[in-house]
Amino acid sequence: MIAVARVSRLLVKLRGRWLNPPEWVGWVDEPAAGYPMRAVPTKGDPVRELGRRTLTNLYNERPWWLVDAHRALDAAVAKPYCWTADISETSALRELLELNSTRD
């Protein structure tokens, strides 16, 4: 499961880099304690472009790096089950149901 965590962290990092490019944003603390830092636009006027950078738009565009990251995550999740990396969602659900139904 270490591989799944590693690949998941990479996916989150890549998406975060796309959503909030470091050359466009800075990070500030929220006024209330316990909340994560908030991205704020920096130099120039990236506000309009940042507004277009949503997860929906990213997944609609499906750039190659995102597809590759998801393939790596699929492979990392499939490996402990001895499944092929390209197992269909239906087959994976069927296999999981089988595994869970045979437990005492």
N, C-alpha and C positions, 0 to 999 in steps of 0.2 A: 504493500500500500504506500510505501515511501515514493515509488515512481508516480503513483496517481497524484500525490500531494505536490511533487516537484513539477509535474506537467500542468497541474491546475494553477499553481502559483505563476508559472510562465504565461499561461493564458490570461490570467487576471492582470499581470504586468503589461502584456502587450495591448490588451484592451484599454487599460488605464492610460497608457502612453498615447494611444490614438485619441481617446476622449479628452484628455487634458495634456497636450504637448507641453513639456517643460519650458520650451522657448516662448510659449504663449501665456502661461499661468504661473502664479505664485500661490503659496498655501498660507492661510491664516487660521488662527485658532478661533473657534466659535466662542461667543461670550459666555456660554454656560459650560461648566466643567463636564467632562465625560462624553462629549460629542466629538466626532472626527473632524479633522481640519477641513477647511472649505477652499476650493479652488477659486481664485479671482484672476481676471485677465490682467496682463501686465502690459508691456510695450505695445505701442501702436493701437490698432483697433481690431483685435481678434474676436470681439464679442459676437459679431454676426456669424463668423465661421464656427465658433465654439457652440453656438446655438444649434447648428446643423449637425454637430457631432453627438449623435445619440446612439444607443445600442441598437435601436430599430434600424437606423440608417446604416450603421456598420454591418449588421447582419443582412440587410438588403443588398449591400454592395458586395459582401463576401470576398474581400481581398485574399490573395493567395496565402498570406501569412496567417490569416484567421482560419482558413480551411486546413492548412498544415497543422496548426495548433490543436484543432479539434480532432484531426486524425490521430495525432500523437496521444491525446487524452483518451480517445476511444480504444486505442491499442493498449494503453496502460491499464484501463479498466478491464478489458477483455482478458488480459494475460493471466491474472490469478485464477480465473475460471477455466482456463485452457480453451478459450474460444478464439476463433479467428478475429482479427481486428475489424473486419468488415461485416460482422454478424448484424443481421437486421434487427431493428427494434422489436419486431414481433417475435423473432426467434429468441432474443435475449430475455424478453418477458416470459416466454414459455419455459425457458431453462430455469429462470429464477423461481417461477411458480413450482416447477418440478422439485427443485432443491428444497424449497420451503415446505412443501407438502410431505416430503419424506422424513422430515425431522420429527423426533418424538416429543 
